[in-house]
Amino acid sequence: MSVLILCHFALALFAAPLVRRWGTRAFLVLALPPAAAAVWALTRWSTTAAGGTDTTEWRWLPAYHVDWALRLDALAELMVLLAAGVGTLVLVYCASYFDDRSRQLGRFAGNLLAFAGAMLGLVLADDLVLLYIFWELTTVFSYLLIGQTSDHKRNRRSALQALTVTALGGLTMLVGFLLLGHEAGTYRISAILADPPPPSAALSAAVVLILVGALSKSAIWPFSLWLPNAMAAPTPVSAYLHAAAMVKAGVYLVARLAPAFAEITPWRPLLLVLGSLTMLLGGWRALRMNDLKLVLAYGTVSQLGFLTVLAGAGGHDTGLAATAMILGHALFKAPLFLVTGIVDHATGTRDLRKLSGLGRRLPAVCAVAVCAGASMAAVPPLLGFAAKEAAFQTLLDGSTGERWALAAAVAGSVLTTAYTLRYLWGAFARKPGVPDTGAHPVPAAFLAPPAVLALACLVLGPGVPWLQDLLGAYAAQFPAPDHPYHLALWHGAGLALGLSAAAWAGGVLLFLASGPVLRVGHALALRSADRVFGGMLLALERTALQCTGLVQRGSLPAYLVTTMSVVLAGQIAVLVVDEPWTGTPAPRLWDHPTQAGVALLTCAVALLCLGVRRRMKAVVLAGLTGYGTALLFVAQGAPDLALTQFCVETVSMIVYVLVLRRMPVYFEENFSRWRRLMRMPVALAGGAAVAVVLWIMAGHRRAESAGAAMVEETAHHGLKDVVATILVDLRAWDTMGESAVLAAAAVGVTSLIYLHRRTDAAEQPVLPLPGDHPHAALRTGDEPGTAPRTAWQASRYESAGLPSGDEGAPERTWLAASATLAPERRSLVLEVVARLIFHPVLVLSVYLLLCAENLPGGGFVAGLTAGVAFIARYLAGGRHELADAVRFKAGLFTGLGLFLSTATALGGLGEGTVLHGWTWHGHLPLWGDAHLSTAVLFDCGVYLLVLGVVLDIVRALGARIDRQIERAAPRPEEGRA
């Protein structure tokens, strides 16, 4: 089972290259995984029909009792056959529906196959958390499939609406799953069904939350609005997702849980009422549609309500009827959608007002549609009739509530017959006053998939007893009545048959009175749910904008004062009420006089920041406070923290300086004296409050410190550096999260700078600045036969700016000035120092990376150190020098680092948990004994990520601003003018 699921996703990864190579024929290859799943399910028919099961279990997250558990029983067998069988035929259909010129066809094919794999996992999952994962995967892939034509606003809006409704329902359902797992003591579905928890308020809440997710997935009112709009998707998507797969997921979940929870309040009332209401509203709306797909879409909504009533009734006979109806609905609705695609493909329209005479032009297509439509209208001897008869009879024999639901079902069947006739008449009949519609011939391969499904409706009608064992195995989970119902095509003349005849007659009359029905429908129509949804989103957006405008005034001091005031108020309230300082030991002023001296100097520098007017001076003073903090770490004996603090402050100060080049020299804000006096106490009180809270927290520690245990654990692995071990092993989850946040922040900052592109490649030549020598503009590589040049590649002649012919004999030299800088803007000392320290600093960064197990260092510090080396090259030679030093995009380092850290973390799944540590011990030639651990690989990812972030920021705030300054500078001719 696991292999079948994974094969779907694995082949989906290669869908795009397969489509590029073979065109639409690649769909035939992509149909192999679902076809294999369908064949495998057929081989297990006898086992599941006899009540047996096939299971697969892998201990995934044992600490949380979450397993990779798959289980094939009778209900899963039915759903696998539908998801895999119909999925196979739809993929074969796609080979004829699309052509090789279709846009983004490879992505569509991959998403469709991946959806089939997710649906297969959903129906086989025997763990609530695993089921939720596959559930949301179907949501994501359906979003991508509905929004396939993303350049159309309607597709984007429909995809977003489907994602919003179903994802919110899924999150609600997840809360219900967690509650249910807590109440049952396990997340294993089969164990919960075998021994359900006793009724309680928590269980009732869990049931309601789970049903919200199921109802939103199956488009039950009030969540039914997304399904008709999802018809913006290509027709194969509608045939698969919205007839046989995704919308069945909610009904499947109801059927799966009904044996254990049908008696829990408010299971039955909720499902019977909402299902009946959906059945009537959807069927009534279908009578007013003119688009063939929308007729089927609202009909699908109606029949999903009918399926919800049967599955939610929670009885032996209704369970049998529900599974028969699930099968029948998929076998008649999917071919009708596929026929609609054929009609649209052959004529160019789905508007039933423009179609006429297709029954004679496309008789085979018409025959398939009539067969499937007759099954939908429950006409004998088709499968739809046998399933509808079972539904009527079982509801008739049920409770009072089920008989009320029967009345709604009969009324819904009247509507079903009416919109079935409307569909067939609109698509194939010859209409007075409408010219016959032209249509090109339909290839046999194009018609074969819907024909197979329609033929199944015809064969399984008389052969419905063949399904009794399989469907009865599911129904056996409910208490059996004295005289259980058995599936058969003919049960004799009875009340159920009379209700069916009444539904046919009422449907025919309703269809014949289509004119008055349309007028009444428009007169009674309320505001559509789609408009209500759009209005709610618009109101939410406006409210958000108003709240943002109210609180976001653009004043950073105001934000800080507000935040600190709120924090201070809370802290002071706690301090006054609880008096937590009672019993807290008095703080020591210092452990060593050196700490006192450094602390006093740091505080003095911080106070000097308050009166500074120059921005640069403020940055320098703020940086000195950071260096002072680093010295405190040194005095306290924390070299790792000190090294990190020094590197962070160095990079931060350089970044600040780069930004200040585009800002005024002086602070321009003019604050009155009283406003300054008001803000200073808040700032001082904030610092004092933090100090007091830290003192109280440290003094109130009652439990034993975790430091000793961490030191022992580190020594157990033969390591010495506890801090580095904590970061990359003991608390690597925190490091992963911080790395992701760091990468996201860097991408966000640089994206604000690079509005159009984030690379300096292939840029236009830069004009010389005033005072530059005649050869200041370096070649960019755009000139024929030239390559990009930087300062380190410039010749001595270019560096000196000698006239042509005076260069003399060439000399070998490694000291070259930046040819893009005017002489007065160069620093010879800086160029020499940068050249001398560049490679040693890079070697130092690698040393800090590899020695972190036993000495101060680590990936974060090493990445910052390497970043300082590249910053030195930039400061010495400008942006061209940085581009020469780093030939790759900074994003490559960031992405590679994040990928390496994540891959190392996921590699731990081999032992059952993410971030499980591995260590390799071996002997290397010329090296000797060596070992390599996953912690080192994880740290290498951090190293690359931090280096990429530093380079990205320097390129954005340095090189990009350099180019802006160069372009804004006056031309030499302008200066002479």
N, C-alpha and C positions, 0 to 999 in steps of 0.2 A: 504493500500500500504506500509506504513512504517513497519507494522508488518511483511509482507511478506519478505521485504528486510532484516530486522533484524533477522528473523528466519534463513535465509541462514548463516549469520555470527555466530549466536548462535550455531547452530548445527555443523558448521565447527570446532568450538572449541573442540567438543567432538568426532571429526572424528577419531583421533588416538586411544583413548580407545575403541571406537566401533569396529574398525578394529582389534585391538588386541583380542577382545572378540569373534567377529563373523567372522573374516576373510573377504573374499571378499563379503560375504553376506551383510556386512555393507553398501555397495554401494546402496543396495535396500532401506535401511532406509534413506540414504543421498539423495536419489532421491525424497523424499517426499516434501521438500520445493519448488523446481522448478515445481514439478507436481501440487502442490497447486496453485502456481502462474499461471500456464497454465490454470487450470480449472477456476480460478477466472477471467482470461482474457476472456475466452470463455463466461462466464456469462455476461460480459459487451459488447459483440459483438454488439448487437442490439443498445445499447446506442451510442457507438462510430460510428457505421455505419450511424446512423442518424445525425451525426454531434455533438453529445453531448460529454461532458467531465466529468471525475471524478477528483476531486482535493483534495489535503491534504496540509495544510499550518501550519507551526509553526514558530513563530518569534524567530529566532536564534540569529542573531547579528543585532539588529535593528539600532544601531548607524552606521553601515556600509551598511544598506539596504540589508543584506544577510539573506535569509530565508531558512528553510527546506521546500521547496515547491515541491510537486510532482503532475504530471498531466497526466492523461490517455486520449489521443485523438486517432484518427484513426491511425496515424503513430506510436505512442507509442504502441497501441494495436498490430499492426503487429510485431513490434520488440519484445514485451514481449512474444508473442506466439512463435517466433523463438528462443529467448534466453532461455525461460523456457521449451518449448516443446522439442527442440533438446537437451537441457541440461539434461532433464529427461532421454531421451533415451540413451544418452552417458553414464550417470551414471549407468544405467541398463546394458549397454554393458560392462562397466568396471568390473562388477561382473564375467563375463566369460573371459574377456581378461587377467586379472591378476590372479595369484594364491596366496595362503596364504604365500608363501615364498618370494614374491616380496619385495625388499628392500624399506624401508621408505614409505610403502604404506599408512600408516595413514596420514603422512604429505601431500602426494600427494592428497589423498581424501579431506582433509580439504582445501587445496589450490584450488582444482577444484570447490568445492561447494562455497567457498568464492568468487571465480571469477564469478560464476553464480549470486551471490548476487550483486556484484559490477556492472555487466552488466545490471542487472535489474534496479538498481538505476540510472545508466547512461541514459537509455532510458526513464525513468519516470521523471527525474529531470526537473524542470521548473525554475531553477535558474542557472545562468551561473557559479557561484562559486561552487555550489553544483555539477553541471555537471562536472566541472574540478576535483573535489575531487574523484568522482567515476571514472572518466577517468584515473586518475593516479593510482587508486587502481587496475584497470584492467591491467595497465602496470606492476605494481609490481607483481601481481599474475601470469601474463604471464611469467615474468622473472623467478619466482620460478618453474613454471610448465615446461618451456623449459629446465631449468637446473636441472630437477629432478635427472638425473643420473650424479651427479656432479663430480664423479671420472673420467669421460671421458672429455678429453680436448675439444672435439668438442662441447659437450653440454654446457660447461662453456662458450666457446667463442660465441656460438650462442645466449645463453641467454644474455650475456653482450652486444652483438651487437644489439639485439632487444631492450634491455633496453635503450641503448645509443640513438638509432635513435628515438624511440617513446617518450622517456622522454624529449629529446631536443625539439622535435616537440610539446609536451605538454606544456613545459615552454613557447615556442613561442606563442602558442595558448592562454595561460593565459594572456600574455600582450595584445593580441588582445581582449580578453574578457573584460579586465579592460578598454581599450580604448572604446570599444563598450558600456559598461555600463555607462561610463562617458558621451559619446555623447547622449545616450538615456535617461539618468537620472534615470535608473533603471537596475537591473540585472535580472529581471523577464522575461523569454524568451517569454511567451505568450503576455506580454505587449509590448515587443519590436516588435514582429511580427504584433501585431494589430496596432501599431503606430510607424513605423520605423523612425529613425532620418533622417534628410535631407542629401543629398549627400554632402560630404566634403572631403578634403584631409585626415583628421584624420579618417573618416569612411572608406575610401579606404584602408588606412594603417591597420586599425583594421581587415578588411575583408581579406586582404592578410595574416596577421599573423594567423588568425583563420584557413584559408585554409592550411597553412603550417602544423599545427597540424593535421588537418583532413587527408591530403594527406599522412603524415608520418604514421599515424595509419592504413590507408587502403593500404599501400605499393604501392603507386602510384609513378612512376618514377619522380625524382631520388632517392626516398626513398624505392624502391622496393627490395633492396638487402637483407633485414633482413628476409623476409617471407620464401624464400626457405631454408635458413639456419635454420630456426625455425623448420624444419621437423625433427631435431634431437630429438624433444620431442616425448613422447609416442603417438601412433596413436590416442587414444581418445582425446588428447589435440589438435592434428591437425584437427580432425573432428569437434570439438566444437569451439575452438578459431579461427582457420584459415579458417573456412568455413561458420560458422553460427553466430559467435558472435563478437569477438574482431575486426577482419578486417572490419566488417560491421559498426563499430562505426564511422569511418570517413565518410563513405557514408551516414550514418544516420544523422550526423551533417550537411553535405551538403544539404541533403533533408530537414532537419528541418529549415535551414536558407534561403533556396532558395526563398520561397515566398516573403521575404522582401528585399533580397539583390541581386537577380539575375540580376537586372539592374545596379548595382553598378560596375564601372570599377575597376579592370579588372576581374570580376567574370567569365563571360562566356568564354572569350578567354583563360584564364588560365586553366579552367577545361576541356574545349573541346580539347585543344591541348595536355595537359599532359595525359588526359584520353585516347585519341586516340593513342598516342605514347606508353603508357603502354600496351594497348590492343595488339598492334602489336609485341612489343618486348617480352612480356611474352609468347604469343602464339608461336612465332618463336623459342624461347628457349625451350619450352616444347617438340618440335619435336626432340630435340637432347638428351633428358634425357633417361636413361635406368632404373633408380629407379622409381618404380610405384608412390611412394609418391612425388618425384620431378616432375614427369609428371603432377600430380594433382596440385602441388604447383605453378609451373609456369603457369598452366592453370588458377589457382585462381587469380594470378596477372593479367593475361589478362582480365578475366571477371570483376575484380574489376575496371579496367580501363573502361570497357564498362558501368558498373553501375555508375561510376563517370560522364561519358558523359551524361547519361540519367538524373541523379539527378541534375547535374549542368546546364542543358539546361534551366531550370527554366520556364517551360510552363505547361499548364493544361494537355495536352495529354502526354507530356514526363514525367511529374510527375506520371501519372497513369501507364505508361509503366515501370518507374523506380521501383515503389513499387511492381509491378507484377514480375519484374525480380529479385528483392531482395528476394522475397519469393521463386521463382523458383530456384535461384542459391543455396539457403540454402538446399532446399529439394533434389537437385540432387548431390551437391558436398559433403555434409556430409555423405550420404550412400556410396559414392565411397571411401572416406577415411576409413570408417568403414570396407568396403569389403577388402581394402588393408591390414588392420590389421588382418582380418581373414585369408587372403592368407599368410601373413607373419607368423601368428601363426601356420597355418597348415603345411606349407612347410619349414619354416626357412629362406626364402629369399624373397626379393622384386625385384630382378634383373630380368627384363623381358627377358634377354638373356638366363637365366637358367630355366625359367618356361616353361612348355610344357604340354599340355593335361589336364589342370585342368578343362576345361569345361565339360569333361566327368566324371572326378572324383568328382567334386563338382558342379553338375548341378544346385542346388538351389542357391548357391552363384553366379554362372554365370548368372542366370536369374535375380537376383537382380541387379547385376552390369550392365547388358545389359539394363534393364529398366531405371536405373539412367543415364547411359551413353547416351541413346537415348534422354532423356530429355535435357541433356547438349548439345547435337548436334542439338537440336530443331527439333526433328522428331515428326510428328503428330502421335497420338492424345494426346501427353503428355503436361504437363504444360509449359515446356521449349519452345515448339513450339508456344503456344499462347502468351507467354511473348515476344519472339523474334519477332513475327509478329507485335505485338503492338509497339515494339521499332522501327522496320524498317519503319512502316507506319507513326508514329509520327515524326520521323526525316525527312522523305521524305516530310512531309507537313510543315516543319519548315523553318527557315531562311537559308541564304546561308551558314553560318558557320555550321549549323546543317546538311546540306546536305553534306558538306565536312566530317563531323564526320560520316555520314551514309556510305560514301565510306570506311572509316577506319573500321567501324563496319562490313561491308560485308567482307572485307579482314580478319578481326579478326575472323569472323564466319567460313571462310574457314579453318583457322588455328585450330579453335575449333573442327571442324569435323575431321580434320586430327589427332590431338592428342587424340581425343576420340577413334578413331579407333586404334591408336597405343596402347592406354591403354588396350582396350578390347582384342586386338590381343595378346599383350605381356603377359597379365595375364592368358588367358584362351585357346588360340588357340594351336593346335599341330604344332610344328615347325619342318621342315625337319632337320635331323641331331642332334636333341636335344632329349634325352630320356625323356619319360614321367616322370613328377615330382611326387614323392610320397607325399601323404597328408593324415593326419588323419581325421576322420569324424568331421564335424562341428555340435555341438549341436544346437537344435532349438532355445534355449534361446540366444545363441551367435549370430545367424543370425536374430533374430526377430527385433532388433532396426533398422538396415539398411533396412530390408524388409518393415517396417512400413513407413519409409520415401520414399522409392521408390514407394510404393503403393499410397502414397499421390500425387506423381507426376502423376501417372496414373489416379487417380480419379479426381484431380483438373484440368486436361486438358479439358475434356468435361464439367467439372463443374466450369470452370473459371468465368462464369457469376455470380456465387454465391459470388465472391469476389468484384463485381462491386461496391456495396454500400460502403463497408469498404474502398477500395482503392480510390473510387471516392470521398469519404469525404475528404481525404487528397488533392486530385487534385483540389477540389473546392476552396482551398485557393488561387489558381491562377485565373487570368481572363479567363473565359471560351470562346472558339471560337464559331463561329456560328454553326458549326457541330462538337460537341465534339466526341471524340473516345470512344467506348464502348468495353469492353473486351468480346471476343467470340473466340471459337475455329476456326470457319470458317467464313471468311469475303469475300469469293468468290475469284475467280482467278483475281489477280491484280499484280501490280508491286512489292509489298512487297512479295507476294508468289513467284514471279519469282526470286527475289533476294535471297530468302531462298533456292530455287532449285539450283541456281548458287553456293551458298555457299556449299551445299551438294556435288554437282558434283566436284567443285574445291577441296574440302577436300578429297574426295575419290581419285582423281588423285594425290594429294599431298602425301597421304599415300602410294599409290602404287609406287610412285617415291621416297620412303624413302631413298634409297641408294644415289642417286645424291643429294637429299636434305641435307643429313648429310654431304656430302663432301663440298657442297656449304656453309653450315652453319659453318663448321670448318674453311673454307677459309676466310669467311667474319667476323668471330668472333673477336671482339675487346677484349681488356683486361677486364676481368670480374670486375663488380662493387665490388665484395667481395675482390678482390685483391687490388683494389684502396682504399677501406676502410681500409684494413690492412696496406697498405703503408702509408696512412695518419696518422693512429695511431702511427706507428713506427716513422715517421718523427716528429710527435709531441713529442713523448717520447725522441727522440734524442735531439731535440731542448731544451726541458726542462732540460735534463742532461747537455747540454753545458752551458745553462744559469746558472744552479746551480753551475757548476764547475767554472764559471767565477766570480760569486759574493760571493759564499760561500767558503772562503779560510780557515776557521777553526780558525780565530783569533778573539776572543771576543772583544779585544780593538779596532780592526779595524772596527768591526760592530758598536760598540758604537760611535766611532768618526764619522763614515759616517752618522749614523742616526742623531746624534746631530748636525752635520754640516748642513745637509739639513734642519732640523727644525729651526736652528738658522738663516740660510739664508732667509727662508721664513718670520720668525718673524721680522728680521731686515729690510727686504724690506718693510713690512707693516708699521713698526714704522717710517721709513724714509719718505715714501710717504704720509701716512695719518696723521702723527703727532697726534695720538689719545690721547696723554696725555693733550692736550689743554682742559682746563676747568675741569680737574680731580683734586679733592681735594688732598692736600698733605697728604701722609700717616702719621699716628701716629706711633711713634717709639714703644710705648707700652701703654697698658691700666693700667698696674701695674708694679712697678719696679721688682717684682718677675719674670715676663715674660722676662725682659731684662737679668736678671742673668741666667735663664735657657737657653735662646737662645744663649747667649755667650758661656756657657759651652758646649752646643750641637755643636756649630760651631767649637769650639776648638777641641773637640773629633773627629769631621769629618776631620779636617785638619791633625790630628795626623795619620789618616788612610793612608795618602799619603806616609809617609816614613816608614811604617811598613814592615818588611821582613818576620816575622813569620805569618803563616796562622791563627793560633789560636788567636793571638793577634789582627789580623785584624777583625776576627769575633766578638770578644768581644767588640772592639771599635765601630764596625758598630751597634752592639746591643745596645750599650749605646746611640748612636744617636737616635735609636728608642724609648728607654725609655725617653730620653730628649723630644722627640716629644709628648710622652704621658703626661709628666709633663706639657707641654704647654697646652694641652687639659684640664688638671685639672685646671690650672690657669685661663683658659678662661671660665670655667664653663661648660665643656662638659664631664660629667662623663661616658656616654655611649661610646663615642669615646676613652676616656682614657683607660677604662677597656678593650675594644677590642684591642687597641694598645699594652697594657701590655701583654695580652695573646698571641697575634700573635708574638711579639718579643721573648717571652719566648720559645714558641714552635719552632720558627725559629732558635734560637740559639742552642737549643738541637739538632735539625736536622742537622745543620751545623757541630756541634761537632761530631755527629755520622759519617758523611761523611768524616771528616778530618782524622779519624783513618786510612783510606786507602790511604791517600795522604801524600806527603813529608811535613816535618815540615816547610821548608822555601819555599817561592816562587822561582821557578826555572827560570822564564823568566828574561832575562838580557836585559834591555833596555839601550840604550845609553842616555847620558845626554840631547842631543838635542831632542830626541824623547819624553822624559819625559817632557821637557819644552814646546813641541808642544801640548801635550795632556792636561796638566794642565790648560792652558787658555781656551781650549774648554770646559772642565768640569765646570770651574768657570763661564764662559760665559753662559753655559746652565742653571745653577742654577739661575744666575742673570736674564736671560731672562724670566724664568718661574715666578720669583718674580715680575718682571715689568709687565708682562701680567696679572697676578692676580690682581695687584694693579689697572691697567687700567680698567679691567673688573668690578671690584667691584666699582670703582669710576664712571663708566658710566652707572650704573643701573638707568633706568628711570621709569620702571614699578614698581608697588607696590610689595614688597617682598611677596613671597608665604608662608613665615613662619607664619604670622598671621592667614591665612586661615587654614593652617594645624593644628595650635594650637586649633583653634575654632572647627575644625572637630573632633579632638581627644577628646576635652572636651565634645562635643555633644554626644559621645558614652560612656561617663563616665570614660574616661581614662586620664592618666597624662603623660605617657612617650611618647613624640612625636616621638622620633627617632625610637623606637621599632615599633610604629604604622605605621610609614612610610615604614619600611622594610617589614612588614608582611601583610600590608593591602593597604595603599595608593599607594605604588609602589612595590607590591608583584611580578609583572611581572619581574622586574629587579632582584629581589631576586631569582626567579625561574631560570632565565637564568644563574645567577652567580653560583647557586647550581649545575646546570648541567655542567657548565664549570669546577667547582672545582672537581666534581666526575670524569669527563673525564681526567682531568690533573692527578689526583691521580692514576687512572687506567693505564694511559700511563707511569707514572714514575715507578710504581711498576712492570709493565710488563717488563720494561727494566731490572729490577733486577731479577725477577723470569721469566726466559726464558722458563721454562718447567712447573712449577706449582707455585701457589701463596699461599701455606699453609705449615705450619710446622708440620702437622699431620703425624704420622707414619714414622718419620725420623729415620735414623740409630743412634745407640748409639754413643756418642761422646767420643773419647779417652781422658783420663786425660791429662791436660797440665803439663808441667814441674813445679814441686813444689806443685802440688795438692796432697792431701792425698789419700790413696788407695781406698777410697770409693767415689771419686769425680764424677765418671760417674753415673748419675742417670738412673734408669730404664725407658725405653720408652714405656713400655706396650707391646712390641713384645714378651717378654718372657712368656711362659705358666703360667697362673695363676697370672700374675702381672698386675699392672695398672701403667700408667705414674706417675712419682714422680717429684716434684719440691722442691725448697728450703723450701717453707713454710710447706711442708708435711714431710720434713726430720726429723728423730728422733734426740734426743740429741746426741746419740751415733754416728750417721752418721755425724752430724755436727762437732763433736770433732775429729773424725777419730781415735777413740780408738781401740786398738787391740781386736780381737774376745775374748769374755769371760770377758772383763773388763768393760762392760757397766753398771753393777750394776743394781739397781732397777730403773724401768722406772719412769720418772717424766713428769708432764704436763707442757708444755711450749709453748708460742706462738712466741717467738723470735728465729728464726732459720736462720743460715747463708746459703748462696747459696752453695750447694754441688758441683756446677760446677766451682766455683771460687777458685783459690789458696788463702791461708790465706793472703798473701801479697797484693792481689788484692781486698780484701774486705774492706768495711767501715762499722764498727759496728754502728757508729752514723747514717749513711745514712739508714741502714736497720731498725733501731728503728724509725727514723723519717718517713720513707716511710710507715711503718706499722701503725704508729699513725695517719698520716694525710690522708691515703687512703680513708677510708669511710667518714670522715668529708668533704673532698674535693668533693666526689661524691654527698653528700647531698647538698653541696653548689652549685654544678652545677644544680641540680634539682631546688633549690631555685631561682637561677638566671633565669632559664627557665620560672618558673611559675610567678615570680614577675615582668616580663617585661612590664606588662600593666601599672604599676604605678611607678616602680622603675627602676634604671639602670640594664640592663641585656638583655636577649634575647637568642634565640636558638644558634646563632653563638658563642657568648661568653661562654654560658653554655657548648656547645660541646667542645670548646677549654679547658675549665676548667676541664671537665671530662677526656679529653685526657691527661692533665698534671698529673692527679692522676695515670693513667696507666703508663705514662712515668716514674713516680717516682718508681713504682714497678719494672719496667724494669731496671732502673739504679741501684736499690738496689740488685736485684737477678738475673739479666741476662735474656736471652731469654726464659728459661724454666719457670721463674717466670711470665713473660708476658703471656706465653701460658696458665699457670694455672689461671691467673687473667681473661683472656678472653677466654672462652671455645668455642666461635663461630668465624667463619671467619669474618675478618674485612669487606669484601665485603657485608656480610649480613646486617650490619648496614648501609652501604652506599646505597645499593639498597632499603632497607626498608625505609630509610629516603626520598630518591628521590620518591619512590612510594607513601608515605604518603603525601608529598607536592603536587605531581601531582594529586592524587586522591582528595585532598581537593580543588585544583583549579578547577578540572573538575566538582566537586559537585555543583559549582556555576551555571552550565548550567541549573540546575533546575529552576533558575530564569531568564534564558536567556543569561547570560554572564559568562565567565570564571572568577574565583576568586571572585564571588559575596559573600559577607560576610553574615554569619548566626550567631545568638547568641541565646543560650538556657538559660532561667532563670527558676530556680526551687528550691526545698527545699530537702535537703538530710538529712537522719537520722544522728544524732550526729555531723553533719557538719553545718547544718543551711542553710540559703539562699546561693545559689551558682549560678554561671552562667558559661557557656562554649561557646567559640566562635570559629569559623573556623580559626581565626588568631592564636589561641593557638595551634590548631592541625597542622597548617602550620609550626609554629615555632618548634613543636616537630619533624617534618620531617627534618627541618634544623639542629636541635640538633643531631639527629641520623646520618645524612649525614656527618656533620663535625667530629663527633666522629669516624665514620668509616674511614674517610680520614686520620685522625691523626694516628689511629691504623695501617692502611695499610702502611703508610709511615714509622712508627717506626718499623714495622715488616720487611719492605723491607730494610731500611737503617740501622736498628739496628740488629735485629735477624738474618737476612740473612748474613750480614757482620760478625757478631759474628761467625756463622758457618764456613764461609770462613776462618776466622782467626784461628779457632780451627783446621780445617783440614790442614791448611798450617803450623801449629806449628810442631816442631820436636817431635817425639815420645820419651817417657822417656828412652826407650832402646837406642835410637840414642844419647840422651844426655849423657848417661853413657859411650857409646862407644867412 
